[in-house]
Amino acid sequence: MESISRRQLTLILGGFCTASAQAQTQKPSTTIHQEVDFKTTPARIYEVLLDAKQFSIVTKATAEIQPRAGEPFKLFGGVIEGRNIELVPNQRIVQAWRPAYWPAGVYSVVKFELVARESGTRIILDHTGFTEDKWEGLNEGWPMRYWEPLHKYLNA
Protein backbone atom coordinates (compact mmCIF):
# COMPACT_ATOMS: atom_id res chain seq x y z
CA MET A 1 0.00 0.00 0.00
CA GLU A 2 1.31 3.42 -0.90
CA SER A 3 -0.03 6.29 1.13
CA ILE A 4 1.13 9.62 2.40
CA SER A 5 1.66 10.76 5.97
CA ARG A 6 -0.85 12.87 7.86
CA ARG A 7 1.60 15.81 7.66
CA GLN A 8 1.95 15.42 3.89
CA LEU A 9 -1.83 15.25 3.56
CA THR A 10 -2.18 18.47 5.55
CA LEU A 11 0.35 20.20 3.30
CA ILE A 12 -1.27 18.87 0.13
CA LEU A 13 -4.79 19.86 0.99
CA GLY A 14 -3.85 23.15 2.64
CA GLY A 15 -7.09 24.77 3.69
CA PHE A 16 -9.33 21.86 2.64
CA CYS A 17 -10.73 21.24 6.12
CA THR A 18 -11.29 24.94 6.77
CA ALA A 19 -12.81 25.53 3.34
CA SER A 20 -15.04 22.47 3.64
CA ALA A 21 -16.21 23.52 7.09
CA GLN A 22 -17.04 26.98 5.76
CA ALA A 23 -18.91 25.50 2.80
CA GLN A 24 -20.91 23.24 5.11
CA THR A 25 -22.13 26.19 7.14
CA GLN A 26 -23.60 27.64 3.95
CA LYS A 27 -25.24 24.45 2.66
CA PRO A 28 -25.27 20.90 4.01
CA SER A 29 -22.64 18.55 2.61
CA THR A 30 -23.82 15.58 0.60
CA THR A 31 -22.46 12.29 -0.60
CA ILE A 32 -22.61 10.39 -3.86
CA HIS A 33 -22.49 6.60 -3.68
CA GLN A 34 -22.51 4.62 -6.93
CA GLU A 35 -21.75 0.98 -7.68
CA VAL A 36 -20.94 -0.07 -11.23
CA ASP A 37 -19.98 -3.49 -12.60
CA PHE A 38 -17.35 -4.07 -15.28
CA LYS A 39 -16.36 -7.28 -17.07
CA THR A 40 -12.65 -6.97 -16.39
CA THR A 41 -10.19 -7.32 -13.54
CA PRO A 42 -9.60 -4.79 -10.74
CA ALA A 43 -6.00 -4.51 -11.99
CA ARG A 44 -7.20 -3.38 -15.43
CA ILE A 45 -9.51 -0.70 -14.03
CA TYR A 46 -6.86 0.51 -11.58
CA GLU A 47 -4.42 0.83 -14.49
CA VAL A 48 -6.83 2.78 -16.70
CA LEU A 49 -7.81 5.22 -13.94
CA LEU A 50 -4.17 6.02 -13.14
CA ASP A 51 -2.57 5.98 -16.61
CA ALA A 52 -2.69 9.35 -18.39
CA LYS A 53 -2.57 7.89 -21.90
CA GLN A 54 -5.38 5.38 -21.33
CA PHE A 55 -7.51 7.84 -19.34
CA SER A 56 -7.17 10.34 -22.20
CA ILE A 57 -8.33 7.71 -24.69
CA VAL A 58 -11.30 6.77 -22.47
CA THR A 59 -12.44 10.36 -21.94
CA LYS A 60 -11.27 11.87 -25.24
CA ALA A 61 -9.62 14.69 -23.26
CA THR A 62 -6.08 15.28 -22.06
CA ALA A 63 -4.99 13.93 -18.69
CA GLU A 64 -1.93 14.28 -16.50
CA ILE A 65 -1.69 11.50 -13.90
CA GLN A 66 1.16 9.94 -11.97
CA PRO A 67 0.25 6.67 -10.23
CA ARG A 68 1.82 7.65 -6.90
CA ALA A 69 0.32 8.93 -3.65
CA GLY A 70 0.84 12.64 -3.15
CA GLU A 71 1.11 13.39 -6.86
CA PRO A 72 -1.17 15.95 -8.51
CA PHE A 73 -3.40 15.16 -11.46
CA LYS A 74 -5.39 17.05 -14.08
CA LEU A 75 -8.22 15.36 -15.95
CA PHE A 76 -10.54 16.31 -18.79
CA GLY A 77 -8.12 18.92 -20.14
CA GLY A 78 -7.67 20.47 -16.69
CA VAL A 79 -11.36 20.75 -15.85
CA ILE A 80 -10.81 18.39 -12.89
CA GLU A 81 -7.70 18.59 -10.72
CA GLY A 82 -6.45 17.19 -7.46
CA ARG A 83 -3.99 14.82 -5.78
CA ASN A 84 -3.78 11.10 -5.22
CA ILE A 85 -4.08 10.61 -1.46
CA GLU A 86 -4.03 6.83 -1.10
CA LEU A 87 -3.30 4.14 -3.66
CA VAL A 88 -3.68 0.45 -2.87
CA PRO A 89 -2.81 -1.35 -6.11
CA ASN A 90 -5.81 -3.02 -7.73
CA GLN A 91 -8.02 -2.28 -4.70
CA ARG A 92 -8.43 1.41 -3.85
CA ILE A 93 -7.83 4.91 -5.17
CA VAL A 94 -8.51 7.90 -2.91
CA GLN A 95 -8.17 11.38 -4.36
CA ALA A 96 -8.58 14.99 -3.27
CA TRP A 97 -10.67 16.04 -6.25
CA ARG A 98 -12.11 19.32 -7.50
CA PRO A 99 -13.42 21.04 -10.59
CA ALA A 100 -10.97 23.84 -11.42
CA TYR A 101 -13.75 26.45 -11.18
CA TRP A 102 -14.33 25.75 -7.46
CA PRO A 103 -12.80 28.31 -5.09
CA ALA A 104 -9.08 27.81 -4.47
CA GLY A 105 -8.37 25.33 -1.68
CA VAL A 106 -11.79 23.66 -1.80
CA TYR A 107 -11.61 19.92 -2.48
CA SER A 108 -13.94 16.98 -2.24
CA VAL A 109 -12.79 13.41 -1.61
CA VAL A 110 -13.31 10.65 -4.18
CA LYS A 111 -12.79 7.01 -3.24
CA PHE A 112 -12.86 4.17 -5.77
CA GLU A 113 -13.02 0.69 -4.20
CA LEU A 114 -12.33 -2.06 -6.74
CA VAL A 115 -14.00 -5.30 -5.67
CA ALA A 116 -13.33 -8.51 -7.59
CA ARG A 117 -16.47 -10.47 -8.47
CA GLU A 118 -17.05 -13.67 -10.40
CA SER A 119 -18.05 -11.74 -13.50
CA GLY A 120 -15.38 -9.03 -13.20
CA THR A 121 -15.11 -5.98 -10.95
CA ARG A 122 -17.48 -3.75 -9.08
CA ILE A 123 -16.36 -0.15 -8.64
CA ILE A 124 -17.79 1.33 -5.47
CA LEU A 125 -17.56 5.09 -5.69
CA ASP A 126 -17.98 7.35 -2.68
CA HIS A 127 -17.68 11.07 -3.38
CA THR A 128 -17.91 13.33 -0.32
CA GLY A 129 -17.11 16.82 0.86
CA PHE A 130 -19.12 19.04 -1.47
CA THR A 131 -22.19 21.18 -0.94
CA GLU A 132 -25.75 20.23 -1.76
CA ASP A 133 -25.94 22.59 -4.75
CA LYS A 134 -23.16 20.57 -6.46
CA TRP A 135 -24.84 17.18 -5.98
CA GLU A 136 -26.94 16.96 -9.13
CA GLY A 137 -24.17 17.90 -11.57
CA LEU A 138 -21.62 15.65 -9.90
CA ASN A 139 -24.04 12.72 -9.60
CA GLU A 140 -24.92 12.95 -13.30
CA GLY A 141 -21.29 13.49 -14.28
CA TRP A 142 -19.96 10.16 -12.98
CA PRO A 143 -21.96 7.95 -15.38
CA MET A 144 -21.55 10.34 -18.31
CA ARG A 145 -17.83 11.13 -17.87
CA TYR A 146 -16.53 7.94 -16.24
CA TRP A 147 -18.74 4.82 -16.34
CA GLU A 148 -20.12 4.97 -19.89
CA PRO A 149 -16.78 5.82 -21.57
CA LEU A 150 -14.98 3.25 -19.39
CA HIS A 151 -17.49 0.56 -20.43
CA LYS A 152 -16.96 1.43 -24.11
CA TYR A 153 -13.17 1.40 -23.77
CA LEU A 154 -12.94 -1.86 -21.85
CA ASN A 155 -15.46 -3.68 -24.07
CA ALA A 156 -13.96 -2.50 -27.38
Beta strands, then each sheet from edge to edge (+ up, - down):
strand 1: 2-3
strand 2: 29-38
strand 3: 72-75
strand 4: 80-88
strand 5: 92-99
strand 6: 108-117
strand 7: 120-131
sheet 1: 1+ 4- 3+
sheet 2: 1+ 4- 5+ 6- 7+ 2-
end
